[in-house]
Amino acid sequence: MKKVVLLSSALALLVITSVNSLKIYSEQEAIKDLLMTGYVHGAFNELNPEAMEKTFHKDFAIFSAGEDGEIRRYPIANWVANTKRTKEDPNFNPEDNKWGHKFTNIDITGNSASVKLELIKDGELVYTDYLSLLKFDEDWKVVAKVYYQH
């Protein structure tokens, strides 16, 4: 009887762990898909402002260190407008705008997530980005970014 209870408990624990792992994996894949479409391709490779607007929360901003301990804030509206201008510029060459990427970490707790992503151009690491996401209803949105430029 002890063996049956022990085996049943172990099996139940395995099932619960597997279900949780599948859910986390599914959420990680949803975040990767979102970032591939609206960030890697939207903001970089394809310059797709519409995809950016779907990916980033309306209150999103890029934060960076300014002079004298101030925080610089670059709102999504400015970034999207700049992306549109760049794409429409007659001198813009999409072939010169190819970026590679590497997801180095995706951490999810409940409806919060953080992603560490490296952006590579011409074989060189250019940016290490730290993206914060929140899940609203069923949709993940990027709400903030800090980065390091190599």
Backbone as ProteinMPNN parsed JSONL, in Angstrom:
{"seq_chain_A": "MKKVVLLSSALALLVITSVNSLKIYSEQEAIKDLLMTGYVHGAFNELNPEAMEKTFHKDFAIFSAGEDGEIRRYPIANWVANTKRTKEDPNFNPEDNKWGHKFTNIDITGNSASVKLELIKDGELVYTDYLSLLKFDEDWKVVAKVYYQH", "coords_chain_A": {"N_chain_A": [[0.828, -1.196, 0.0], [1.959, 1.227, 0.781], [3.797, 1.596, -1.252], [2.101, 2.018, -3.443], [0.828, 4.425, -2.749], [3.066, 6.096, -2.58], [4.059, 5.884, -5.201], [1.834, 6.892, -6.607], [1.793, 9.507, -5.623], [4.258, 10.452, -6.56], [3.8, 10.268, -9.309], [1.676, 12.096, -9.598], [2.985, 14.467, -8.874], [4.862, 14.601, -10.933], [3.165, 14.952, -13.154], [1.974, 17.447, -12.527], [4.265, 19.078, -12.516], [5.049, 18.758, -15.178], [2.861, 19.909, -16.556], [3.027, 22.559, -15.64], [5.552, 23.21, -16.677], [5.052, 23.009, -19.426], [3.208, 25.094, -19.7], [4.789, 27.339, -19.023], [6.717, 27.12, -21.053], [5.058, 27.533, -23.265], [4.24, 30.19, -22.805], [6.743, 31.425, -22.963], [7.34, 30.969, -25.66], [5.267, 32.455, -26.824], [6.043, 35.026, -26.067], [8.541, 35.182, -27.361], [7.671, 35.032, -30.064], [6.143, 37.399, -30.214], [8.172, 39.323, -29.761], [9.888, 38.803, -31.895], [8.316, 39.53, -34.112], [7.396, 42.243, -33.59], [9.581, 43.568, -32.513], [12.382, 42.63, -33.143], [12.016, 42.379, -35.949], [10.123, 44.413, -36.404], [11.163, 46.863, -35.239], [13.754, 46.814, -36.129], [14.901, 44.923, -38.433], [12.825, 44.919, -40.552], [11.621, 47.345, -40.241], [8.855, 47.969, -39.274], [6.374, 49.825, -38.375], [3.684, 49.409, -37.662], [3.644, 46.823, -36.594], [5.274, 47.306, -34.415], [3.629, 48.997, -32.881], [1.694, 47.199, -32.058], [3.122, 45.548, -30.42], [4.353, 46.999, -28.361], [3.428, 48.589, -25.311], [1.316, 51.453, -25.003], [2.374, 53.291, -23.244], [5.016, 52.676, -23.142], [8.58, 53.076, -22.822], [12.016, 53.72, -23.656], [14.617, 53.582, -21.43], [17.491, 55.298, -20.354], [20.755, 56.092, -19.037], [21.401, 59.399, -18.205], [23.212, 62.516, -18.147], [24.631, 63.727, -15.064], [23.245, 62.009, -13.34], [20.647, 61.839, -14.242], [17.692, 60.381, -15.695], [17.164, 59.425, -18.96], [14.417, 59.391, -21.189], [12.842, 57.75, -23.792], [10.067, 57.84, -25.551], [7.616, 55.516, -26.901], [6.039, 56.571, -28.972], [7.712, 58.453, -30.186], [9.763, 56.767, -31.069], [8.422, 55.089, -32.902], [7.602, 57.022, -34.79], [10.121, 57.879, -35.694], [11.029, 55.496, -36.817], [9.226, 55.222, -38.946], [9.967, 57.504, -40.479], [12.619, 56.828, -41.127], [12.244, 54.508, -42.672], [10.86, 55.565, -44.848], [12.698, 57.226, -45.975], [14.449, 58.074, -48.892], [17.105, 57.337, -49.144], [17.395, 55.148, -47.561], [18.439, 51.835, -47.239], [17.243, 48.701, -47.224], [18.749, 46.355, -47.332], [21.082, 46.923, -46.026], [20.337, 46.903, -43.468], [20.265, 44.646, -41.723], [19.796, 42.65, -38.962], [20.943, 40.406, -36.521], [19.96, 38.226, -33.824], [19.78, 37.107, -30.389], [18.136, 35.345, -27.979], [18.838, 35.437, -24.698], [17.838, 35.078, -22.185], [14.699, 34.393, -20.744], [12.438, 35.22, -18.399], [9.688, 34.427, -16.48], [7.094, 35.323, -14.327], [4.017, 34.814, -13.215], [2.022, 37.356, -14.469], [4.106, 38.878, -15.33], [7.177, 39.531, -17.022], [10.63, 39.237, -17.969], [13.085, 39.885, -20.409], [16.186, 39.107, -21.764], [18.02, 40.141, -24.431], [20.153, 39.885, -27.183], [21.433, 41.943, -29.742], [22.752, 41.777, -32.947], [24.932, 42.955, -35.425], [26.387, 42.711, -38.57], [27.964, 40.593, -37.659], [28.883, 41.449, -35.198], [28.346, 42.05, -31.746], [26.066, 44.432, -30.823], [24.04, 45.602, -29.206], [22.878, 44.896, -25.914], [19.868, 44.145, -24.714], [17.389, 44.729, -22.247], [14.275, 43.828, -21.656], [11.118, 44.598, -20.32], [8.055, 43.049, -19.687], [4.473, 42.944, -19.517], [1.513, 41.06, -18.974], [-1.552, 41.614, -20.356], [-4.817, 40.848, -19.998], [-5.022, 38.49, -22.34], [-2.786, 39.107, -23.751], [0.654, 39.774, -24.189], [2.656, 42.642, -23.582], [5.31, 44.861, -24.31], [6.696, 46.894, -21.897], [8.813, 48.426, -21.001], [12.266, 49.326, -21.599], [15.697, 48.875, -21.031], [19.138, 49.224, -21.885], [22.382, 48.157, -23.073], [24.92, 49.525, -24.963], [27.348, 48.135, -26.919]], "CA_chain_A": [[0.0, 0.0, 0.0], [2.861, 2.377, 0.834], [4.377, 1.762, -2.582], [1.069, 2.572, -4.312], [0.665, 5.83, -2.367], [4.298, 6.777, -2.965], [4.08, 5.931, -6.661], [0.771, 7.817, -7.018], [2.252, 10.862, -5.287], [5.33, 10.792, -7.495], [3.174, 10.467, -10.614], [0.933, 13.359, -9.539], [3.981, 15.536, -8.884], [5.413, 14.637, -12.282], [2.141, 15.53, -14.031], [1.869, 18.875, -12.197], [5.495, 19.711, -12.992], [5.009, 18.765, -16.645], [1.854, 20.884, -16.977], [3.599, 23.886, -15.397], [6.645, 23.408, -17.631], [4.443, 23.265, -20.733], [2.62, 26.431, -19.674], [5.899, 28.293, -19.08], [7.273, 27.029, -22.405], [4.088, 28.165, -24.155], [4.339, 31.636, -22.584], [8.038, 31.847, -23.512], [7.205, 30.988, -27.119], [4.41, 33.597, -27.169], [6.874, 36.221, -25.917], [9.512, 35.173, -28.467], [6.946, 35.382, -31.296], [5.823, 38.819, -30.126], [9.394, 40.115, -29.916], [10.399, 38.621, -33.259], [7.477, 40.298, -35.032], [7.303, 43.676, -33.331], [10.83, 44.173, -32.053], [13.509, 42.294, -34.021], [11.666, 42.763, -37.321], [9.406, 45.688, -36.41], [12.008, 48.025, -34.941], [15.078, 46.689, -36.729], [15.066, 44.387, -39.79], [11.831, 45.315, -41.557], [11.086, 48.674, -39.912], [7.411, 47.83, -39.392], [5.788, 50.578, -37.272], [2.407, 48.815, -37.239], [3.985, 45.701, -35.708], [5.777, 47.9, -33.174], [2.496, 49.504, -32.102], [0.998, 46.046, -31.476], [4.031, 44.884, -29.492], [4.703, 47.856, -27.236], [2.353, 49.295, -24.62], [1.288, 52.87, -25.392], [3.189, 54.049, -22.288], [6.386, 52.159, -23.201], [9.699, 53.989, -23.083], [13.386, 53.245, -23.48], [15.267, 54.359, -20.384], [18.954, 55.239, -20.368], [21.397, 56.998, -18.086], [21.796, 60.7, -18.723], [24.261, 63.194, -17.383], [24.294, 64.176, -13.71], [22.333, 61.081, -12.682], [19.285, 61.916, -14.761], [17.237, 59.286, -16.55], [16.598, 59.831, -20.247], [13.24, 58.599, -21.546], [12.514, 57.832, -25.218], [8.741, 57.217, -25.632], [7.314, 54.684, -28.065], [5.525, 57.407, -30.071], [8.883, 59.018, -30.872], [10.478, 55.674, -31.733], [7.62, 54.69, -34.063], [7.695, 58.103, -35.778], [11.469, 57.826, -36.265], [11.071, 54.295, -37.656], [8.509, 55.569, -40.187], [10.807, 58.429, -41.258], [13.771, 56.082, -41.645], [11.782, 53.603, -43.728], [10.425, 56.364, -45.998], [13.844, 57.978, -46.502], [14.89, 57.481, -50.16], [18.47, 56.814, -48.998], [17.381, 53.944, -46.721], [18.649, 50.579, -47.962], [16.9, 47.584, -46.336], [19.8, 45.327, -47.333], [22.105, 47.33, -45.057], [19.685, 46.96, -42.155], [20.025, 43.269, -41.283], [20.205, 42.437, -37.578], [20.772, 39.098, -35.905], [19.52, 38.331, -32.433], [19.895, 35.919, -29.549], [17.442, 35.404, -26.699], [19.72, 34.805, -23.718], [17.065, 34.724, -20.995], [13.298, 34.794, -20.616], [12.007, 34.88, -17.044], [8.265, 34.733, -16.349], [6.415, 35.077, -13.062], [2.649, 35.303, -13.346], [1.788, 38.191, -15.656], [5.295, 39.712, -15.533], [8.289, 38.823, -17.66], [11.788, 40.016, -18.402], [13.8, 39.228, -21.498], [17.506, 39.617, -22.137], [18.138, 39.891, -25.863], [21.33, 40.489, -27.807], [21.263, 42.323, -31.142], [24.034, 41.605, -33.624], [24.969, 43.503, -36.783], [27.651, 42.407, -39.249], [28.728, 39.66, -36.838], [29.331, 42.086, -33.957], [27.334, 42.352, -30.738], [25.885, 45.883, -30.771], [23.218, 45.949, -28.046], [22.262, 43.939, -25.005], [18.617, 44.772, -24.296], [16.615, 44.156, -21.153], [12.898, 44.224, -21.92], [10.126, 44.228, -19.31], [6.743, 42.823, -20.288], [3.319, 42.621, -18.689], [0.437, 40.407, -19.713], [-2.851, 42.256, -20.193], [-5.773, 39.835, -20.442], [-4.306, 37.373, -22.965], [-1.718, 39.626, -24.602], [1.875, 40.344, -23.629], [3.088, 43.931, -24.13], [6.577, 45.355, -23.785], [6.384, 48.137, -21.188], [10.021, 49.22, -20.752], [13.531, 48.782, -22.094], [17.002, 49.464, -20.765], [20.055, 48.534, -22.79], [23.797, 48.493, -23.076], [25.481, 49.558, -26.315], [28.736, 47.645, -26.868]], "C_chain_A": [[0.871, 1.259, 0.0], [3.451, 2.667, -0.543], [3.376, 2.412, -3.532], [0.887, 4.066, -4.025], [1.882, 6.637, -2.816], [4.379, 6.939, -4.485], [3.029, 6.908, -7.195], [1.175, 9.263, -6.756], [3.327, 11.324, -6.258], [4.761, 11.074, -8.882], [2.409, 11.792, -10.66], [1.887, 14.549, -9.596], [4.588, 15.703, -10.274], [4.437, 15.292, -13.258], [2.023, 17.033, -13.793], [3.079, 19.631, -12.725], [5.492, 19.812, -14.511], [4.032, 19.806, -17.17], [2.394, 22.299, -16.789], [4.722, 24.188, -16.383], [6.106, 23.711, -19.022], [3.842, 24.663, -20.8], [3.711, 27.493, -19.773], [6.506, 28.3, -20.475], [6.359, 27.738, -23.4], [4.143, 29.688, -24.028], [5.66, 32.173, -23.143], [7.97, 31.937, -25.036], [6.332, 32.155, -27.577], [5.204, 34.902, -27.091], [7.903, 36.296, -27.04], [8.847, 35.587, -29.777], [6.63, 36.879, -31.338], [7.057, 39.671, -30.404], [10.014, 39.957, -31.302], [9.636, 39.523, -34.23], [7.602, 41.803, -34.817], [8.58, 44.353, -32.916], [11.973, 43.885, -33.025], [13.209, 42.724, -35.455], [10.985, 44.132, -37.37], [10.303, 46.895, -36.242], [13.348, 47.982, -35.662], [15.013, 46.212, -38.181], [14.1, 44.951, -40.828], [11.299, 46.729, -41.367], [9.571, 48.7, -40.123], [6.734, 48.538, -38.211], [4.47, 49.999, -36.763], [2.653, 47.641, -36.293], [4.512, 46.219, -34.374], [4.619, 48.346, -32.288], [1.697, 48.379, -31.453], [1.82, 45.397, -30.364], [4.261, 45.683, -28.215], [3.465, 48.514, -26.639], [2.44, 50.775, -24.98], [2.127, 53.741, -24.46], [4.635, 53.565, -22.227], [7.387, 53.296, -23.378], [11.003, 53.217, -22.957], [14.016, 54.173, -22.447], [16.773, 54.184, -20.487], [19.502, 56.281, -19.397], [21.807, 58.283, -18.784], [22.927, 61.277, -17.891], [23.726, 63.598, -16.016], [23.237, 63.303, -13.045], [20.897, 61.146, -13.157], [18.972, 60.694, -15.615], [16.656, 59.891, -17.818], [15.479, 58.859, -20.59], [12.921, 58.848, -23.015], [11.187, 57.105, -25.421], [8.523, 56.457, -26.945], [6.815, 55.531, -29.236], [6.679, 58.016, -30.867], [9.62, 57.947, -31.667], [9.746, 55.244, -33.002], [7.714, 55.756, -35.16], [9.063, 58.1, -36.459], [11.624, 56.62, -37.192], [10.377, 54.558, -38.991], [9.362, 56.469, -41.075], [11.984, 57.7, -41.895], [13.359, 55.211, -42.82], [11.41, 54.365, -45.002], [11.565, 57.156, -46.636], [14.335, 57.321, -47.791], [16.305, 56.896, -50.094], [18.537, 55.543, -48.152], [17.505, 52.696, -47.596], [18.365, 49.408, -47.018], [17.983, 46.508, -46.265], [20.924, 45.656, -46.352], [21.582, 47.295, -43.627], [19.333, 45.562, -41.647], [20.626, 43.062, -39.897], [19.973, 40.986, -37.189], [20.364, 39.296, -34.452], [19.769, 37.017, -31.704], [19.131, 36.184, -28.252], [18.338, 34.708, -25.68], [18.987, 34.434, -22.44], [15.634, 35.233, -21.135], [12.841, 34.295, -19.255], [10.568, 35.35, -16.872], [7.801, 34.384, -14.944], [5.024, 35.678, -13.186], [2.463, 36.094, -14.626], [2.943, 39.164, -15.916], [6.399, 38.884, -16.165], [9.428, 39.795, -17.932], [12.543, 39.19, -19.432], [15.142, 39.921, -21.682], [17.74, 39.17, -23.568], [19.375, 40.603, -26.392], [21.028, 40.766, -29.272], [22.634, 42.429, -31.791], [23.933, 42.179, -35.031], [26.357, 43.26, -37.355], [28.566, 41.548, -38.378], [29.205, 40.211, -35.509], [28.148, 42.326, -33.022], [27.257, 43.872, -30.583], [25.14, 46.3, -29.511], [22.926, 44.709, -27.212], [21.057, 44.663, -24.424], [17.979, 43.988, -23.163], [15.204, 44.704, -21.294], [11.999, 43.726, -20.796], [8.77, 44.13, -19.983], [5.703, 42.585, -19.205], [2.269, 41.969, -19.575], [-0.878, 41.08, -19.342], [-3.885, 41.323, -20.81], [-4.988, 38.66, -21.035], [-3.07, 37.815, -23.741], [-0.548, 40.178, -23.801], [2.165, 41.658, -24.334], [4.433, 44.293, -23.501], [6.295, 46.716, -23.163], [7.61, 49.01, -20.931], [11.24, 48.51, -21.324], [14.677, 49.589, -21.5], [17.988, 48.65, -21.584], [21.491, 48.943, -22.516], [24.265, 48.461, -24.523], [26.956, 49.202, -26.22], [29.649, 48.473, -27.74]], "O_chain_A": [[0.568, 2.234, -0.688], [3.587, 3.822, -0.947], [3.752, 3.262, -4.339], [0.8, 4.873, -4.95], [1.742, 7.73, -3.364], [4.728, 8.009, -4.986], [3.3, 7.664, -8.128], [0.924, 10.141, -7.581], [3.302, 12.464, -6.723], [5.191, 12.012, -9.553], [2.486, 12.522, -11.647], [1.619, 15.529, -10.291], [4.8, 16.825, -10.733], [4.842, 16.099, -14.095], [1.976, 17.81, -14.747], [2.937, 20.703, -13.315], [5.889, 20.835, -15.068], [4.34, 20.512, -18.13], [2.242, 23.144, -17.671], [4.828, 25.314, -16.87], [6.641, 24.571, -19.722], [3.947, 25.342, -21.821], [3.569, 28.452, -20.532], [6.783, 29.366, -21.024], [6.833, 28.461, -24.276], [4.097, 30.396, -25.034], [5.69, 33.254, -23.731], [8.489, 32.884, -25.627], [6.618, 32.778, -28.6], [5.056, 35.777, -27.944], [8.114, 37.366, -27.611], [9.395, 36.401, -30.52], [6.824, 37.538, -32.36], [7.0, 40.623, -31.182], [10.608, 40.903, -31.821], [10.238, 40.196, -35.067], [7.881, 42.548, -35.756], [8.673, 45.58, -32.956], [12.481, 44.805, -33.665], [14.042, 43.357, -36.104], [11.244, 44.921, -38.279], [10.216, 47.849, -37.016], [14.011, 49.011, -35.792], [15.066, 47.044, -39.087], [14.534, 45.415, -41.882], [10.602, 47.253, -42.236], [9.07, 49.365, -41.03], [6.537, 47.928, -37.16], [4.17, 50.087, -35.572], [1.943, 47.486, -35.3], [4.232, 45.641, -33.324], [4.626, 48.099, -31.082], [1.086, 48.584, -30.405], [1.263, 44.764, -29.467], [4.353, 45.119, -27.125], [2.567, 48.942, -27.364], [3.529, 51.288, -25.235], [2.55, 54.828, -24.855], [5.397, 53.993, -21.36], [7.093, 54.325, -23.987], [11.089, 52.209, -22.256], [13.955, 55.396, -22.575], [17.271, 53.075, -20.682], [18.808, 57.216, -18.998], [22.474, 58.26, -19.819], [23.513, 60.601, -17.046], [22.523, 63.785, -15.836], [22.42, 63.801, -12.27], [20.014, 60.561, -12.53], [19.865, 60.062, -16.178], [15.777, 60.752, -17.768], [15.574, 57.661, -20.321], [12.751, 59.991, -23.441], [11.168, 55.875, -25.462], [9.17, 56.732, -27.956], [7.141, 55.234, -30.385], [6.618, 58.082, -32.094], [10.05, 58.184, -32.796], [10.365, 55.057, -34.049], [7.888, 55.422, -36.332], [9.152, 58.298, -37.67], [12.275, 56.714, -38.233], [10.88, 54.164, -40.044], [9.473, 56.234, -42.278], [12.308, 57.927, -43.061], [14.041, 55.177, -43.844], [11.62, 53.868, -46.108], [11.404, 57.698, -47.73], [14.614, 56.123, -47.791], [16.659, 56.046, -50.912], [19.596, 54.928, -48.032], [16.767, 52.529, -48.567], [19.154, 49.145, -46.11], [18.117, 45.827, -45.248], [21.637, 44.76, -45.9], [22.306, 47.622, -42.687], [18.213, 45.332, -41.191], [21.82, 43.276, -39.689], [18.928, 40.411, -37.493], [20.421, 40.407, -33.925], [19.943, 35.965, -32.318], [19.438, 37.125, -27.521], [18.573, 33.504, -25.791], [19.448, 33.575, -21.687], [15.397, 36.354, -21.585], [12.855, 33.093, -18.988], [10.259, 36.522, -17.09], [8.076, 33.298, -14.435], [4.867, 36.897, -13.254], [2.707, 35.593, -15.724], [2.78, 40.152, -16.632], [6.542, 37.694, -15.885], [9.224, 40.998, -18.099], [12.625, 37.966, -19.338], [15.226, 41.147, -21.747], [17.67, 37.982, -23.884], [19.613, 41.772, -26.088], [20.442, 39.932, -29.962], [23.545, 43.073, -31.27], [22.964, 41.922, -35.745], [27.369, 43.557, -36.719], [29.782, 41.741, -38.357], [29.874, 39.5, -34.758], [27.078, 42.752, -33.458], [28.25, 44.521, -30.254], [25.549, 47.236, -28.824], [22.749, 43.613, -27.744], [21.201, 45.668, -23.728], [18.024, 42.758, -23.125], [14.963, 45.892, -21.08], [12.103, 42.576, -20.37], [8.379, 45.008, -20.752], [6.012, 42.09, -18.121], [2.149, 42.28, -20.76], [-1.269, 41.113, -18.175], [-3.835, 41.039, -22.007], [-4.353, 37.912, -20.293], [-2.38, 36.982, -24.327], [-0.731, 40.949, -22.859], [1.948, 41.783, -25.54], [4.66, 44.059, -22.314], [5.725, 47.594, -23.812], [7.471, 50.206, -20.671], [11.256, 47.293, -21.51], [14.639, 50.819, -21.467], [17.704, 47.506, -21.94], [21.77, 49.927, -21.831], [24.034, 47.48, -25.231], [27.724, 49.874, -25.532], [30.847, 48.2, -27.813]]}, "name": "protein", "num_of_chains": 1, "seq": "MKKVVLLSSALALLVITSVNSLKIYSEQEAIKDLLMTGYVHGAFNELNPEAMEKTFHKDFAIFSAGEDGEIRRYPIANWVANTKRTKEDPNFNPEDNKWGHKFTNIDITGNSASVKLELIKDGELVYTDYLSLLKFDEDWKVVAKVYYQH"}
